[in-house]
Amino acid sequence: MIWVAAARLRTLPLSVAGIVTGNALAIQNEGFCPYIFFCTILTAIVFQILSNFANDYGDGMKGTDNQERIGPKRVLQQKLISPKTLFRGIVISMVVGFFMALATVSMAFEPGDIKNILTFLGLAVVAIVAAYKYTAGIGAYGYHALGDVFVFAFFGLLAVGGSFYLQTKKLEPNIWWFAFAIGGLSTAVLNLNNIRDMKNDTRVGKKTVAAYLGLKSAKTYHCILVLGSITSLTVGLINIANGWITYMPLLMVFPILLQLMSTIKFEVDSAFDALIKPLALSIFGISILFLITQIIVLWK
């Protein structure tokens, strides 16, 4: 149960939302292999677990996860596991993640396609390093207000664009509307997390975008992320519209807007914690509804 707690299962649906979206777009382009899909999903899950282990380790070793911190308690913070044991789990996750990426790439590309194979293995290595360096080690980028950039890139651009390319071996302009939408909403989840932790992060010297902006401006930033992402999603759906069913993913916009209203209204740090999980699940819901609509359209 300790390792399950360290893995933070509630973060896993968000980690695969971009993958599901990219594969749904591939269905529309008649370039879908279920084996590549499932391998990509498993790889993303392993990378997310690696990131969660590393985040627990990094914040725990730096003293950021202290008694004043709001939100779920971490395993290192509670001394449920030793730093050495947790670091061993990080290394194992790195190895498993790389071999999962290798299996996915081997399935997606012909043995002679060296350029694509090396490119995606290189991206896997970058993802592994980024997962670790978010809060762990010297110069952790999460402590220098760069977490938002990396989340947008990995959860949006790379997840949607990369998974689409693995299936179709090409990139199309319209996929970036969906990549921006998932990436922007995922960044909004991180922003909520950082608003919740703002006071403690400032106290221990962790610089996040929310900490730099302050509560009022962080809320404005959050509105821009959410509304910009909804706009991007809508444009992407319009571009591929094939009947009313195409717009089913927009059903998830309603709970997202309700959560946005709560974000604007709340003032107490701890109140923001209750908004993180619903927003993450709403993003996952968008990806699942989009996958369902593309399957239905294919069967028409």
DRENVEXPA-7257 format. One record per residue (C-alpha): residue number from 0; residue in three letters; x, y, z. Coordinates in nm, 2 decimals. Example, Ala and Ser with C-alpha at 12.3 -4.5 7.8 and 13.67 -1.06 7.14 Angstrom:
   vose   lumtor        u        v        w
      0      Ala     1.23    -0.45     0.78
      1      Ser     1.37    -0.11     0.71
END
This chain:
   vose   lumtor        u        v        w
      0      Met     0.00     0.00     0.00
      1      Ile     0.29     0.23     0.06
      2      Trp     0.40     0.21    -0.31
      3      Val     0.04     0.26    -0.42
      4      Ala     0.03     0.58    -0.21
      5      Ala     0.36     0.69    -0.36
      6      Ala     0.23     0.62    -0.72
      7      Arg    -0.06     0.86    -0.66
      8      Leu    -0.32     0.67    -0.87
      9      Arg    -0.55     0.97    -0.89
     10      Thr    -0.30     1.14    -1.12
     11      Leu    -0.30     0.85    -1.38
     12      Pro    -0.61     0.94    -1.58
     13      Leu    -0.47     1.28    -1.66
     14      Ser    -0.14     1.13    -1.77
     15      Val    -0.31     0.93    -2.05
     16      Ala    -0.56     1.19    -2.16
     17      Gly    -0.33     1.32    -2.44
     18      Ile    -0.25     0.97    -2.55
     19      Val    -0.61     0.88    -2.58
     20      Thr    -0.68     1.20    -2.77
     21      Gly    -0.39     1.14    -3.01
     22      Asn    -0.50     0.79    -3.08
     23      Ala    -0.86     0.90    -3.13
     24      Leu    -0.74     1.14    -3.40
     25      Ala    -0.55     0.86    -3.56
     26      Ile    -0.87     0.66    -3.59
     27      Gln    -1.01     0.94    -3.80
     28      Asn    -0.70     0.92    -4.02
     29      Glu    -0.74     0.54    -4.06
     30      Gly    -0.41     0.48    -3.89
     31      Phe    -0.49     0.30    -3.57
     32      Cys    -0.32    -0.01    -3.42
     33      Pro    -0.47    -0.12    -3.08
     34      Tyr    -0.13    -0.28    -2.97
     35      Ile     0.05     0.05    -3.02
     36      Phe    -0.23     0.23    -2.83
     37      Phe    -0.21     0.01    -2.53
     38      Cys     0.17     0.01    -2.52
     39      Thr     0.17     0.39    -2.54
     40      Ile    -0.08     0.41    -2.26
     41      Leu     0.13     0.18    -2.04
     42      Thr     0.44     0.38    -2.11
     43      Ala     0.27     0.70    -2.01
     44      Ile     0.15     0.55    -1.69
     45      Val     0.50     0.43    -1.60
     46      Phe     0.64     0.77    -1.67
     47      Gln     0.37     0.93    -1.45
     48      Ile     0.45     0.69    -1.16
     49      Leu     0.82     0.77    -1.21
     50      Ser     0.74     1.14    -1.19
     51      Asn     0.53     1.09    -0.88
     52      Phe     0.80     0.89    -0.70
     53      Ala     1.06     1.16    -0.80
     54      Asn     0.83     1.44    -0.68
     55      Asp     0.78     1.27    -0.35
     56      Tyr     1.16     1.21    -0.32
     57      Gly     1.26     1.56    -0.44
     58      Asp     1.01     1.76    -0.23
     59      Gly     1.07     1.53     0.07
     60      Met     1.45     1.57     0.06
     61      Lys     1.43     1.95     0.01
     62      Gly     1.19     1.99     0.30
     63      Thr     0.91     2.13     0.09
     64      Asp     0.67     1.85     0.20
     65      Asn     0.65     1.96     0.56
     66      Gln     0.37     1.97     0.82
     67      Glu     0.24     2.31     0.69
     68      Arg     0.18     2.16     0.34
     69      Ile    -0.19     2.13     0.24
     70      Gly    -0.31     1.83     0.04
     71      Pro    -0.24     1.46     0.05
     72      Lys     0.05     1.35     0.27
     73      Arg     0.35     1.20     0.10
     74      Val     0.52     0.88     0.19
     75      Leu     0.86     1.03     0.25
     76      Gln     0.70     1.32     0.44
     77      Gln     0.54     1.06     0.67
     78      Lys     0.86     0.85     0.70
     79      Leu     0.67     0.55     0.56
     80      Ile     0.97     0.47     0.34
     81      Ser     1.34     0.55     0.34
     82      Pro     1.49     0.79     0.08
     83      Lys     1.72     0.51    -0.03
     84      Thr     1.42     0.27    -0.09
     85      Leu     1.22     0.54    -0.27
     86      Phe     1.52     0.63    -0.49
     87      Arg     1.55     0.26    -0.58
     88      Gly     1.19     0.27    -0.69
     89      Ile     1.27     0.57    -0.91
     90      Val     1.55     0.39    -1.08
     91      Ile     1.34     0.08    -1.14
     92      Ser     1.06     0.30    -1.29
     93      Met     1.32     0.46    -1.52
     94      Val     1.43     0.13    -1.65
     95      Val     1.08    -0.01    -1.69
     96      Gly     0.97     0.31    -1.86
     97      Phe     1.26     0.30    -2.11
     98      Phe     1.19    -0.06    -2.21
     99      Met     0.82     0.01    -2.24
    100      Ala     0.91     0.30    -2.48
    101      Leu     1.14     0.07    -2.67
    102      Ala     0.87    -0.19    -2.71
    103      Thr     0.62     0.08    -2.83
    104      Val     0.87     0.22    -3.08
    105      Ser     0.97    -0.13    -3.20
    106      Met     0.60    -0.20    -3.27
    107      Ala     0.54     0.14    -3.44
    108      Phe     0.83     0.15    -3.68
    109      Glu     1.01    -0.08    -3.92
    110      Pro     1.36    -0.19    -3.80
    111      Gly     1.52     0.01    -4.08
    112      Asp     1.34     0.33    -3.98
    113      Ile     1.64     0.45    -3.77
    114      Lys     1.55     0.82    -3.78
    115      Asn     1.21     0.77    -3.62
    116      Ile     1.33     0.50    -3.38
    117      Leu     1.61     0.72    -3.25
    118      Thr     1.39     1.03    -3.23
    119      Phe     1.13     0.86    -3.01
    120      Leu     1.38     0.68    -2.79
    121      Gly     1.55     1.02    -2.75
    122      Leu     1.21     1.17    -2.65
    123      Ala     1.17     0.88    -2.40
    124      Val     1.50     0.97    -2.24
    125      Val     1.41     1.33    -2.22
    126      Ala     1.08     1.24    -2.06
    127      Ile     1.26     1.02    -1.80
    128      Val     1.50     1.30    -1.72
    129      Ala     1.22     1.56    -1.70
    130      Ala     1.01     1.34    -1.48
    131      Tyr     1.30     1.31    -1.23
    132      Lys     1.42     1.67    -1.25
    133      Tyr     1.08     1.83    -1.19
    134      Thr     1.16     1.86    -0.81
    135      Ala     1.45     1.62    -0.76
    136      Gly     1.82     1.69    -0.78
    137      Ile     2.01     2.02    -0.82
    138      Gly     1.84     2.28    -1.04
    139      Ala     1.50     2.11    -1.03
    140      Tyr     1.30     2.31    -1.29
    141      Gly     0.98     2.28    -1.08
    142      Tyr     1.15     2.52    -0.83
    143      His     1.21     2.78    -1.10
    144      Ala     0.86     2.83    -1.25
    145      Leu     0.92     2.60    -1.54
    146      Gly     0.68     2.32    -1.44
    147      Asp     0.40     2.48    -1.64
    148      Val     0.60     2.48    -1.96
    149      Phe     0.70     2.11    -1.92
    150      Val     0.34     2.00    -1.84
    151      Phe     0.21     2.18    -2.15
    152      Ala     0.48     2.02    -2.36
    153      Phe     0.46     1.66    -2.23
    154      Phe     0.09     1.63    -2.15
    155      Gly    -0.02     1.82    -2.46
    156      Leu     0.22     1.86    -2.75
    157      Leu     0.42     1.54    -2.71
    158      Ala     0.13     1.32    -2.58
    159      Val    -0.11     1.41    -2.86
    160      Gly     0.13     1.48    -3.14
    161      Gly     0.36     1.19    -3.05
    162      Ser     0.09     0.93    -3.01
    163      Phe    -0.07     1.05    -3.34
    164      Tyr     0.26     1.01    -3.52
    165      Leu     0.33     0.67    -3.37
    166      Gln     0.00     0.55    -3.53
    167      Thr     0.00     0.74    -3.86
    168      Lys     0.37     0.83    -3.93
    169      Lys     0.27     1.19    -4.00
    170      Leu     0.16     1.51    -3.84
    171      Glu    -0.14     1.72    -3.94
    172      Pro    -0.21     2.09    -3.85
    173      Asn    -0.54     2.02    -3.69
    174      Ile    -0.40     1.79    -3.42
    175      Trp    -0.23     2.09    -3.25
    176      Trp    -0.57     2.24    -3.16
    177      Phe    -0.63     1.93    -2.95
    178      Ala    -0.27     1.92    -2.82
    179      Phe    -0.31     2.29    -2.71
    180      Ala    -0.64     2.20    -2.54
    181      Ile    -0.52     1.90    -2.34
    182      Gly    -0.18     2.07    -2.26
    183      Gly    -0.35     2.39    -2.15
    184      Leu    -0.60     2.21    -1.93
    185      Ser    -0.33     1.99    -1.78
    186      Thr    -0.13     2.31    -1.70
    187      Ala    -0.44     2.44    -1.53
    188      Val    -0.44     2.13    -1.30
    189      Leu    -0.08     2.21    -1.21
    190      Asn    -0.17     2.58    -1.15
    191      Leu    -0.45     2.47    -0.91
    192      Asn    -0.20     2.26    -0.73
    193      Asn     0.05     2.55    -0.71
    194      Ile    -0.22     2.79    -0.59
    195      Arg    -0.31     2.55    -0.31
    196      Asp     0.06     2.52    -0.21
    197      Met     0.15     2.89    -0.27
    198      Lys     0.21     3.00     0.08
    199      Asn     0.42     2.69     0.18
    200      Asp     0.61     2.70    -0.15
    201      Thr     0.70     3.07    -0.09
    202      Arg     0.80     2.99     0.26
    203      Val     1.05     2.72     0.15
    204      Gly     1.18     2.90    -0.16
    205      Lys     1.00     2.70    -0.42
    206      Lys     0.93     2.94    -0.71
    207      Thr     0.62     2.84    -0.91
    208      Val     0.42     3.05    -1.16
    209      Ala     0.14     3.09    -0.91
    210      Ala     0.39     3.20    -0.64
    211      Tyr     0.54     3.46    -0.87
    212      Leu     0.19     3.59    -0.97
    213      Gly     0.01     3.59    -0.64
    214      Leu    -0.34     3.47    -0.58
    215      Lys    -0.53     3.73    -0.79
    216      Ser    -0.31     3.71    -1.10
    217      Ala    -0.28     3.33    -1.06
    218      Lys    -0.66     3.31    -1.09
    219      Thr    -0.65     3.53    -1.41
    220      Tyr    -0.38     3.30    -1.55
    221      His    -0.60     3.00    -1.47
    222      Cys    -0.90     3.16    -1.65
    223      Ile    -0.68     3.22    -1.96
    224      Leu    -0.56     2.85    -1.95
    225      Val    -0.91     2.71    -1.92
    226      Leu    -1.09     2.94    -2.16
    227      Gly    -0.81     2.92    -2.41
    228      Ser    -0.81     2.54    -2.40
    229      Ile    -1.19     2.52    -2.44
    230      Thr    -1.16     2.75    -2.75
    231      Ser    -0.88     2.54    -2.89
    232      Leu    -1.08     2.22    -2.84
    233      Thr    -1.39     2.37    -3.01
    234      Val    -1.19     2.49    -3.31
    235      Gly    -1.04     2.14    -3.34
    236      Leu    -1.38     1.97    -3.33
    237      Ile    -1.52     2.21    -3.58
    238      Asn    -1.24     2.13    -3.82
    239      Ile    -1.33     1.76    -3.81
    240      Ala    -1.70     1.78    -3.76
    241      Asn    -1.89     1.48    -3.89
    242      Gly    -2.24     1.54    -3.75
    243      Trp    -2.35     1.65    -3.41
    244      Ile    -2.19     1.35    -3.24
    245      Thr    -1.85     1.51    -3.30
    246      Tyr    -1.92     1.77    -3.04
    247      Met    -1.99     1.52    -2.75
    248      Pro    -1.65     1.60    -2.58
    249      Leu    -1.79     1.96    -2.52
    250      Leu    -2.03     1.81    -2.26
    251      Met    -1.73     1.81    -2.02
    252      Val    -1.70     2.19    -2.07
    253      Phe    -1.99     2.24    -1.83
    254      Pro    -1.83     2.09    -1.52
    255      Ile    -1.50     2.26    -1.61
    256      Leu    -1.67     2.60    -1.62
    257      Leu    -1.84     2.53    -1.29
    258      Gln    -1.50     2.44    -1.14
    259      Leu    -1.36     2.77    -1.30
    260      Met    -1.63     2.97    -1.12
    261      Ser    -1.53     2.81    -0.79
    262      Thr    -1.16     2.89    -0.86
    263      Ile    -1.25     3.25    -0.91
    264      Lys    -1.46     3.26    -0.59
    265      Phe    -1.23     3.07    -0.35
    266      Glu    -0.98     3.25    -0.13
    267      Val    -0.86     2.99     0.12
    268      Asp    -0.57     2.78     0.00
    269      Ser    -0.71     2.45     0.12
    270      Ala    -1.03     2.50    -0.08
    271      Phe    -0.84     2.47    -0.41
    272      Asp    -0.74     2.11    -0.33
    273      Ala    -1.10     1.99    -0.38
    274      Leu    -1.09     2.13    -0.74
    275      Ile    -0.79     1.94    -0.86
    276      Lys    -0.93     1.59    -0.90
    277      Pro    -1.26     1.70    -1.07
    278      Leu    -1.07     1.91    -1.33
    279      Ala    -0.82     1.62    -1.40
    280      Leu    -1.11     1.37    -1.44
    281      Ser    -1.30     1.62    -1.67
    282      Ile    -0.99     1.63    -1.90
    283      Phe    -0.98     1.25    -1.90
    284      Gly    -1.35     1.26    -1.98
    285      Ile    -1.29     1.48    -2.28
    286      Ser    -1.04     1.23    -2.42
    287      Ile    -1.27     0.93    -2.36
    288      Leu    -1.57     1.10    -2.51
    289      Phe    -1.36     1.20    -2.81
    290      Leu    -1.24     0.84    -2.85
    291      Ile    -1.59     0.71    -2.84
    292      Thr    -1.71     0.97    -3.10
    293      Gln    -1.44     0.88    -3.34
    294      Ile    -1.52     0.50    -3.31
    295      Ile    -1.88     0.57    -3.37
    296      Val    -1.80     0.79    -3.68
    297      Leu    -1.58     0.51    -3.81
    298      Trp    -1.86     0.26    -3.78
    299      Lys    -2.12     0.48    -3.96
END
